[in-house]
Amino acid sequence: MADPKFQNLPGIAYDQPDVYETPDDPEPDTSDYYEEEPENDAIERMHISPSVAHKRFNNASLEGSVDFTDRIGRRLCRGYDVRGGEYELVGLGEKETPVQKCQRLQIEMNELLNEVAALQVDRKIADEEKQSYDAVATVISTAKRVLDTLKLEQVLGKEQMPNDKQVKALVSQVEEFKQSGVLTALPTPGTDLASTARVASLEQRLHQLEKAVGAQPEKLSRLTAVTNTSNVLEAVRHLSTKAALLQPDKLDVIEQRLSSLAGKMDAIQEKSSGSPQDAKRDQKISELYDIAKRTEPVVEILPHVIERMQALESLHKYANNFAKIIAEIEQKQGTITTSLVNNKELLHSVQETFAQNLETINNKVAKVEQRVTAITNAK
C-alpha cells in the first residue's frame, strides 16, 4: 500500500495512464539540407575555374607514395608527387640519380649564364671584370654544350631516362610558348664571333701550356711524383724555389752550413765512440729501454693494481696474523701430541709395574694364608 503522505499531491493525474515519452517534433520544423552561413568579410572565398585547372593539370599524374607526417629529420616530407614538365629536385640527404644531376646542372648553368649576362650589361663594372665575366661565360657555355651532347640513354639505359609522359609534357609546353607569341631574339653574329675568338684564345693558351709542360701522361706523372702535388701551378712554384736555391750566393751559404754540419757530425761520432764505461752505460740504458718496452702493456693497469693492493692491505695484514696464529696452534698441537705419547708410554710402564706388584702381593697373601691354616691345623 502506498504511503498516504504522497496522496492528493498537486500536479499528479490519477485518472490517466503513466506515459514517460516525449512527443515527436513536427516534420516542418526539421530540415535535412545544409544551410549556408551568412557572408563574412573575415572569410576569404576563392573562386576556382574548372577549365583553367583542367588545362593546368591536364598532363599531370599522381603517385600513391605520399607522406604528410610532421617530423624532424633531414629528409623532407612531401605530399602528392605531381609529375609534369618541371624538373624534380630531391630533398636534403637523398641521393640523386645521374639524370637528376644532369638536369640540376643544366638549370644551375642557365641561371649562372643569366647572372653573368646581367653583370656584363652593367656599365658600372670595369673592363677587366667584364673580361673575366666573358671568360666565365665561355667556360659555362662550353660545359653546357658538353652536358647537352651527353648521350645518357646509351650510357645509363632507357630505364634511367625520362618517360614519354615528360617528353609529351615538354612538347606541350613548347606548343604553348609558340601559341603565346612571346619570342626571343637569336644571338647576333657578332656575339658568336666574340665567343669563337675567346674559345680560340683559350685553345691557344692551352696549346702553349701543353707545349711547355708536355701532353704525355708519363711526364706529368713524373712531375707530380717529384713535386708531390697534382697542381701544375704548385709544381712550377716548387721547381722555381728549388731553382732559386741554386744561385751562386746561396750555394756559398749552403756550403758553409754543410761544412758546419759535417763538423758537428764528426764531434758526435767521436763522442759516441767513448770509453768502456760509456759502452756499459749505453748497454744498461738499452736494457732499461727493453724492459720499459716490455712493461708498456702493464703500465696502464699498474695504478689500478696498486690501488687494489692498498685497499686489500688490511686484509693482507689480517691474513698474515691469522697465518701466524695457525702456525702457533700447529706448534702447540705438536707439543701436546708428543706429551700425550710420552704420557701414554709412562702409563703403560706404570700399568706393567702395578701388575707385577699386584701379583707379588697376591703370592705373599697366599703364603700368609697357608701359614695361618697350617698353624690353625697344628693346634
Phi and psi in degrees as a GROMACS rama.xvg file:
@    title "Ramachandran Plot"
@    xaxis  label "Phi"
@    yaxis  label "Psi"
@TYPE xy
-69.193  154.877  ALA-2
-66.7428  129.791  ASP-3
-67.9657  -16.5446  PRO-4
-73.9228  -17.0975  LYS-5
-91.2922  4.02194  PHE-6
-87.1429  154.636  GLN-7
58.094  36.4312  ASN-8
-84.5045  145.851  LEU-9
-70.2547  147.777  PRO-10
85.7832  4.44443  GLY-11
-113.238  125.368  ILE-12
-96.9405  117.26  ALA-13
-91.7351  -17.7099  TYR-14
-97.4601  14.5987  ASP-15
-126.222  152.735  GLN-16
-69.831  154.62  PRO-17
-79.4129  117.463  ASP-18
-127.466  126.982  VAL-19
-116.863  28.2466  TYR-20
-108.299  142.547  GLU-21
-85.3396  149.877  THR-22
-70.3139  147.83  PRO-23
-70.4371  148.082  ASP-24
-71.5796  143.691  ASP-25
-67.5744  146.646  PRO-26
-63.5539  -36.8633  GLU-27
-63.0987  -20.2384  PRO-28
-79.3719  -18.6399  ASP-29
-100.313  154.802  THR-30
-142.772  129.843  SER-31
-88.4096  -1.88892  ASP-32
-97.7575  150.12  TYR-33
-80.6551  125.836  TYR-34
-91.484  127.206  GLU-35
-68.9531  144.968  GLU-36
-75.0292  154.032  GLU-37
-64.2713  151.631  PRO-38
-62.2187  137.458  GLU-39
-129.24  133.524  ASN-40
-69.8128  -23.4902  ASP-41
-75.7315  -14.6467  ALA-42
-102.134  123.914  ILE-43
-91.5368  123.03  GLU-44
-107.788  116.747  ARG-45
-90.8377  135.736  MET-46
-103.275  108.915  HIS-47
-102.316  132.436  ILE-48
-90.3638  122.032  SER-49
-63.4274  -34.3348  PRO-50
-67.942  -42.0231  SER-51
-65.3381  -42.1633  VAL-52
-64.7008  -36.6389  ALA-53
-65.8413  -40.2554  HIS-54
-66.7192  -36.9141  LYS-55
-69.0898  -42.2931  ARG-56
-110.123  32.0711  PHE-57
-69.6372  -44.5797  ASN-58
-99.8435  16.9993  ASN-59
-94.7886  157.529  ALA-60
-139.687  155.294  SER-61
-113.364  146.597  LEU-62
-102.751  158.825  GLU-63
-82.0634  -17.1044  GLY-64
-81.5243  103.762  SER-65
-120.978  158.518  VAL-66
-150.208  102.023  ASP-67
-108.534  15.8444  PHE-68
-70.0252  149.858  THR-69
-105.808  100.169  ASP-70
-141.766  167.902  ARG-71
-106.816  120.679  ILE-72
-175.01  170.626  GLY-73
-73.1577  -30.9283  ARG-74
-79.6779  129.786  ARG-75
-76.5725  137.242  LEU-76
-79.4548  143.125  CYS-77
-140.152  152.727  ARG-78
-95.827  -131.115  GLY-79
-66.9397  132.916  TYR-80
-92.6482  101.024  ASP-81
-90.0776  116.756  VAL-82
-101.188  122.074  ARG-83
-135.52  -143.324  GLY-84
-84.799  -3.89523  GLY-85
-88.4643  154.674  GLU-86
-76.5476  147.795  TYR-87
-107.215  120.75  GLU-88
-95.219  139.155  LEU-89
-76.3365  162.071  VAL-90
-79.8802  178.107  GLY-91
-69.5837  128.277  LEU-92
92.1129  -12.6311  GLY-93
-85.7141  153.361  GLU-94
-90.123  131.822  LYS-95
-84.4753  147.818  GLU-96
-83.5122  160.667  THR-97
-57.1042  -36.6169  PRO-98
-66.1248  -42.854  VAL-99
-65.0741  -37.8282  GLN-100
-62.3405  -44.1793  LYS-101
-62.7107  -43.7805  CYS-102
-64.2398  -41.6171  GLN-103
-64.4414  -41.0247  ARG-104
-63.695  -39.4107  LEU-105
-63.1531  -42.5493  GLN-106
-63.3946  -46.1655  ILE-107
-65.5398  -36.6442  GLU-108
-67.2917  -38.7002  MET-109
-63.2271  -43.3065  ASN-110
-62.9493  -41.5981  GLU-111
-66.0522  -38.5275  LEU-112
-63.0124  -39.8598  LEU-113
-64.4258  -41.3176  ASN-114
-65.4048  -43.1716  GLU-115
-65.2998  -38.6088  VAL-116
-63.619  -38.7734  ALA-117
-65.6696  -37.3542  ALA-118
-70.378  -33.9524  LEU-119
-66.203  -34.5536  GLN-120
-73.3775  -24.8379  VAL-121
-62.9387  130.82  ASP-122
-85.5848  -15.5652  ARG-123
-77.4463  -12.2941  LYS-124
-85.2808  143.846  ILE-125
-71.7968  167.367  ALA-126
-66.5047  -36.9867  ASP-127
-62.854  -42.7026  GLU-128
-65.0136  -37.157  GLU-129
-63.1136  -39.223  LYS-130
-63.4376  -41.3123  GLN-131
-63.8876  -38.8532  SER-132
-65.4746  -35.9201  TYR-133
-62.5254  -42.6561  ASP-134
-63.702  -41.0913  ALA-135
-62.9815  -42.4778  VAL-136
-62.6038  -37.3415  ALA-137
-63.8935  -45.0584  THR-138
-62.7287  -42.0089  VAL-139
-66.2314  -42.6303  ILE-140
-64.6533  -37.5885  SER-141
-63.7601  -45.1986  THR-142
-63.9904  -36.1373  ALA-143
-66.3238  -38.5033  LYS-144
-64.5968  -37.4444  ARG-145
-63.6005  -41.7296  VAL-146
-64.7911  -38.0902  LEU-147
-67.6082  -30.8446  ASP-148
-85.9394  -2.53247  THR-149
-68.1672  132.442  LEU-150
-102.441  80.7736  LYS-151
-67.3025  -26.8563  LEU-152
-66.9674  -34.812  GLU-153
-78.077  -32.8006  GLN-154
-81.6682  -47.0313  VAL-155
-96.8768  -20.7713  LEU-156
100.724  162.311  GLY-157
-70.7731  -25.0921  LYS-158
-71.0087  -19.9068  GLU-159
-87.5705  -11.8142  GLN-160
-87.2121  162.228  MET-161
-61.3421  149.555  PRO-162
-80.3737  179.446  ASN-163
-67.0895  -28.1702  ASP-164
-63.964  -41.273  LYS-165
-65.6727  -39.7539  GLN-166
-64.0851  -43.0409  VAL-167
-63.6203  -37.7307  LYS-168
-64.4482  -40.3051  ALA-169
-63.9529  -41.6146  LEU-170
-63.3388  -40.1683  VAL-171
-65.1905  -37.3403  SER-172
-64.881  -39.5155  GLN-173
-62.5617  -41.2036  VAL-174
-64.0359  -37.8451  GLU-175
-64.3601  -41.1904  GLU-176
-63.0921  -38.1024  PHE-177
-65.6188  -40.48  LYS-178
-72.4048  -26.6786  GLN-179
-68.6472  -24.4006  SER-180
84.7344  4.26285  GLY-181
-85.0433  114.293  VAL-182
-116.704  146.955  LEU-183
-109.721  144.217  THR-184
-75.7969  141.698  ALA-185
-74.5589  152.022  LEU-186
-64.0135  140.942  PRO-187
-72.7021  157.579  THR-188
-61.4733  -29.1741  PRO-189
-63.7966  -38.6364  GLY-190
-65.0709  -41.4809  THR-191
-63.1536  -39.145  ASP-192
-65.0242  -40.1448  LEU-193
-65.2252  -43.8557  ALA-194
-65.1541  -37.0396  SER-195
-64.9043  -38.8986  THR-196
-65.4269  -40.4814  ALA-197
-65.3458  -41.2965  ARG-198
-63.949  -38.3954  VAL-199
-65.4633  -42.4189  ALA-200
-64.2363  -38.7354  SER-201
-64.8806  -41.6227  LEU-202
-65.186  -36.0081  GLU-203
-64.8726  -43.8678  GLN-204
-64.2893  -39.2549  ARG-205
-64.7505  -37.5925  LEU-206
-65.378  -41.1682  HIS-207
-63.2332  -40.5608  GLN-208
-65.1267  -42.3131  LEU-209
-65.4398  -34.9615  GLU-210
-67.8623  -36.3524  LYS-211
-76.6474  -44.2048  ALA-212
-89.5954  -41.162  VAL-213
108.237  137.173  GLY-214
-95.6285  3.06783  ALA-215
-80.9271  135.639  GLN-216
-64.974  -29.4936  PRO-217
-64.6578  -43.3439  GLU-218
-65.1072  -42.003  LYS-219
-65.469  -39.948  LEU-220
-66.151  -37.4968  SER-221
-65.1723  -39.5626  ARG-222
-64.9801  -43.1108  LEU-223
-67.5282  -33.2803  THR-224
-69.8603  -36.6032  ALA-225
-72.9484  -43.0873  VAL-226
-91.6508  -6.80348  THR-227
57.3218  38.6043  ASN-228
-151.305  151.515  THR-229
-102.109  1.94936  SER-230
-98.4666  130.983  ASN-231
-66.7444  -40.0615  VAL-232
-63.8171  -42.8056  LEU-233
-65.412  -37.2209  GLU-234
-64.536  -40.9094  ALA-235
-64.2822  -41.2878  VAL-236
-63.6459  -40.755  ARG-237
-62.4369  -44.3744  HIS-238
-66.8359  -35.3463  LEU-239
-66.8295  -38.5915  SER-240
-65.4359  -38.9105  THR-241
-67.166  -37.8088  LYS-242
-68.3179  -33.6731  ALA-243
-66.0703  -28.8034  ALA-244
-71.7255  -16.84  LEU-245
-88.3357  10.7403  LEU-246
-72.3525  152.457  GLN-247
-60.4859  -42.624  PRO-248
-65.4113  -35.468  ASP-249
-78.189  -26.278  LYS-250
-65.5908  -37.4509  LEU-251
-62.674  -42.7225  ASP-252
-63.587  -40.6506  VAL-253
-65.8535  -38.8392  ILE-254
-64.1181  -41.6495  GLU-255
-62.4538  -42.3041  GLN-256
-65.2812  -38.5626  ARG-257
-66.4275  -39.3043  LEU-258
-64.5438  -43.3839  SER-259
-64.3241  -37.5361  SER-260
-66.4873  -37.6769  LEU-261
-64.8506  -40.3735  ALA-262
-62.5074  -42.2351  GLY-263
-64.1504  -38.8295  LYS-264
-65.1586  -38.8366  MET-265
-63.4865  -42.8076  ASP-266
-62.6575  -40.3887  ALA-267
-65.3847  -37.968  ILE-268
-66.8864  -39.183  GLN-269
-63.8096  -41.0281  GLU-270
-67.6784  -33.7829  LYS-271
-68.3214  -35.6234  SER-272
-91.9725  73.4663  SER-273
-100.473  -147.312  GLY-274
-77.2629  169.199  SER-275
-62.4313  -29.7543  PRO-276
-62.4598  -39.888  GLN-277
-63.8628  -37.5269  ASP-278
-64.1981  -43.0766  ALA-279
-63.2842  -40.8972  LYS-280
-63.7033  -41.5989  ARG-281
-63.285  -38.3468  ASP-282
-63.5268  -43.3155  GLN-283
-64.5937  -38.7269  LYS-284
-63.7558  -41.3176  ILE-285
-65.164  -38.8116  SER-286
-63.8452  -43.0825  GLU-287
-62.1231  -37.7982  LEU-288
-65.1291  -41.1941  TYR-289
-63.2946  -41.2521  ASP-290
-63.2221  -42.1404  ILE-291
-63.3975  -38.498  ALA-292
-65.0053  -39.9986  LYS-293
-69.0278  -31.4723  ARG-294
-92.1689  6.52165  THR-295
-60.6926  -42.2371  GLU-296
-63.863  -25.9383  PRO-297
-84.7022  -19.2947  VAL-298
-62.3349  -35.8112  VAL-299
-67.8859  -37.7233  GLU-300
-92.5948  -6.46693  ILE-301
-62.55  -44.4423  LEU-302
-59.327  -38.9176  PRO-303
-66.1223  -37.2318  HIS-304
-65.5321  -41.1728  VAL-305
-63.8408  -44.7677  ILE-306
-60.6544  -39.5299  GLU-307
-65.9517  -40.6371  ARG-308
-67.0159  -39.2494  MET-309
-64.1239  -37.7124  GLN-310
-67.8468  -31.4477  ALA-311
-94.443  12.1027  LEU-312
-63.7533  -46.3326  GLU-313
-62.0209  -39.0455  SER-314
-65.552  -38.7772  LEU-315
-64.6032  -40.0683  HIS-316
-63.5392  -44.1543  LYS-317
-62.4212  -40.2571  TYR-318
-65.7816  -36.646  ALA-319
-65.3294  -45.3343  ASN-320
-62.7878  -40.6218  ASN-321
-63.1467  -38.5519  PHE-322
-65.4592  -39.5297  ALA-323
-63.5114  -42.7671  LYS-324
-63.0145  -41.9333  ILE-325
-61.5785  -39.565  ILE-326
-64.718  -42.7699  ALA-327
-63.0594  -41.3518  GLU-328
-62.9132  -41.2606  ILE-329
-63.8832  -39.167  GLU-330
-63.9359  -46.1477  GLN-331
-63.821  -37.5254  LYS-332
-63.6048  -38.7719  GLN-333
-64.8983  -40.5632  GLY-334
-63.1457  -43.8275  THR-335
-63.6096  -38.5653  ILE-336
-63.628  -44.1757  THR-337
-64.4088  -40.3381  THR-338
-65.6713  -36.6282  SER-339
-64.548  -39.4615  LEU-340
-63.5129  -43.7994  VAL-341
-63.749  -43.8698  ASN-342
-63.1296  -36.6619  ASN-343
-64.4088  -42.1481  LYS-344
-65.0231  -41.4033  GLU-345
-64.043  -39.9612  LEU-346
-64.0262  -39.0271  LEU-347
-64.1709  -41.0868  HIS-348
-67.0823  -38.4803  SER-349
-64.8893  -40.8324  VAL-350
-63.2501  -41.2438  GLN-351
-63.7566  -43.4103  GLU-352
-64.1538  -42.4544  THR-353
-63.6081  -38.2826  PHE-354
-65.5404  -42.1914  ALA-355
-63.5708  -44.4495  GLN-356
-64.262  -39.7311  ASN-357
-63.7681  -39.7914  LEU-358
-64.6798  -41.273  GLU-359
-63.0835  -42.8299  THR-360
-63.5913  -41.7402  ILE-361
-62.6881  -39.8651  ASN-362
-64.2077  -44.4323  ASN-363
-66.2827  -40.0229  LYS-364
-63.0558  -37.5658  VAL-365
-65.6  -40.813  ALA-366
-63.7496  -41.8019  LYS-367
-63.1603  -41.915  VAL-368
-63.7553  -39.3483  GLU-369
-62.2963  -41.9978  GLN-370
-64.3981  -41.2995  ARG-371
-64.2984  -41.8909  VAL-372
-66.0202  -37.0207  THR-373
-66.9426  -40.1912  ALA-374
-66.584  -42.4707  ILE-375
-66.3568  -35.9314  THR-376
-69.9367  -33.7521  ASN-377
-69.9977  -29.9359  ALA-378
